[in-house]
């Protein structure tokens, strides 16, 4: 009888103190500030069809310009985006863009043009929104890292900021960059 009471007490403690059962434990979501977007993002209403604004629709920036000191005098990144992005209220999206970044290297008075890097993305799906100011997109770009983006949306403009990615060029693949998309409705 005593063994039965001890077993019953242990079982009741286990039931009352373990509310998860066989389910996995919760994972704590990291704050959006720890994602380290290069620009401040504030969220907003994403819903709508967005097209690149007329001027400076895409910025490609070095995350840390000091990474190229001693290698080249300067590295310019001319960028453009064409197409559209549509976000629906049910978290579905359609991303149809052509993204192009053309680097220009200046070294000792010489300008060394490089071939452009480009991605054509014609994808749709459902995005996740684990933060109020950032989303996770199931995109499959070949060149640029566009999966987790911070955003600031107003009634007529949308800014998307990517996390830093590696520059896709041998010898420069340690150089980190980020993209900033500027869209309008």
Buried (B, 14 or more C-beta within 10 A) or exposed (E): EEEEEEEEEEEEEEEEEEEEEEEEEEEEEEEBEEBEBBEEBEBBEBEBEBBBBEEEBBBBBBBEEEBBEEEBBEBEBEBBBBBBBBBBEEBEBBBBBEBBBBBBBEEEEEEEEBEBBBBBBEBEEEBEEEBEBBBEBEBEBEBBBBBBBBBBBEEEBBBBBBBBBEBBEEEBEEBBBBBBBBBBE
